[in-house]
Amino acid sequence: MAENKLITGIVTGALIGGAIVLFDKNTRQYVMSKSKGAGNCCRNYIEQPSEAIHDLRLSYESFSKKLNNGIDEILVLLKKAEDALNKIGEMDEKVNNKLESVDNSKEAS
């Protein structure tokens, strides 16, 4: 029941906020021009559904390429971080070996 009131409150707040914002002339003009553009686009897609499918496929391919490029960049960064951590580990091991040899030489004396 509380969830229903939350959703109702959010929708009511959005509608009231939207109505208040539309008192501004520039905002009304912007909303009208964008609404007309969206309507024209929808009308074109209804008249030519194959164009809608084509545009959707192109958008998907573009998104997929960008996602793959991002994943590749992340993998390169992870490889660099792994290499850096390996170098730090090797240096730490060398320092520990030197410290052990110094301690061993002090104990032998």
C-alpha positions in Angstrom: 0.0 0.0 0.0 2.8 2.4 0.9 4.5 1.7 -2.5 1.3 2.7 -4.3 1.3 6.0 -2.4 4.9 6.6 -3.2 4.4 6.1 -6.9 1.3 8.3 -6.8 3.2 11.0 -5.0 6.1 10.9 -7.4 3.8 11.1 -10.5 1.7 13.9 -8.9 4.8 15.9 -8.0 6.2 15.5 -11.5 2.9 16.6 -13.1 2.6 19.7 -10.8 6.3 20.5 -11.3 6.0 20.2 -15.1 2.9 22.4 -15.1 4.7 25.1 -13.1 7.7 25.1 -15.4 5.5 25.6 -18.4 4.6 29.1 -17.2 7.9 30.2 -18.8 7.4 31.1 -22.4 10.9 29.8 -23.6 10.2 26.5 -21.9 6.8 26.1 -23.5 8.3 26.8 -26.9 11.1 24.3 -26.3 8.6 21.6 -25.2 6.4 22.3 -28.2 9.2 22.1 -30.7 10.6 18.9 -29.2 7.1 17.4 -29.0 6.5 18.2 -32.7 9.8 16.7 -33.7 9.1 13.5 -31.7 5.7 13.3 -33.3 7.1 13.7 -36.8 9.7 11.0 -36.0 7.0 8.6 -34.7 4.8 9.3 -37.7 7.7 8.5 -40.1 8.5 5.3 -38.2 4.8 4.3 -38.4 4.7 4.9 -42.1 8.1 3.2 -42.7 8.7 0.5 -40.1 11.7 -0.8 -42.0 13.4 2.5 -41.4 12.7 2.2 -37.7 14.3 -1.2 -37.6 17.3 0.0 -39.6 17.9 2.9 -37.3 17.5 0.7 -34.3 20.1 -1.7 -35.7 22.5 1.1 -36.4 22.1 2.5 -32.9 22.6 -1.0 -31.4 25.8 -1.5 -33.5 27.2 1.8 -32.5 26.5 1.1 -28.8 28.0 -2.3 -29.1 31.2 -1.0 -30.7 31.5 1.7 -28.0 31.0 -0.9 -25.3 33.6 -3.2 -26.7 36.1 -0.4 -27.0 35.4 0.5 -23.4 35.9 -3.1 -22.3 39.1 -3.3 -24.3 40.5 -0.2 -22.6 39.6 -1.5 -19.2 41.4 -4.8 -19.9 44.5 -2.8 -21.0 44.4 -0.8 -17.8 44.0 -3.9 -15.7 46.9 -5.5 -17.4 49.1 -2.5 -16.7 48.0 -2.5 -13.1 48.8 -6.2 -12.8 52.2 -5.7 -14.3 52.9 -2.8 -11.9 51.8 -4.9 -9.0 54.1 -7.7 -10.1 57.0 -5.4 -10.3 56.3 -4.0 -6.9 56.1 -7.6 -5.6 59.5 -8.5 -7.2 61.1 -5.4 -5.7 59.6 -6.2 -2.3 61.0 -9.7 -2.5 64.5 -8.3 -3.5 64.4 -5.9 -0.6 63.4 -8.7 1.8 66.2 -10.9 0.5 68.7 -8.1 1.0 67.5 -7.4 4.5 67.7 -11.1 5.4 71.3 -11.3 4.0 72.2 -8.3 6.2 70.6 -9.8 9.2 72.4 -13.2 8.5 75.7 -11.4 8.2 75.1 -9.6 11.6 74.2 -12.9 13.3 77.3 -14.6 11.9 79.5 -11.8 13.3 
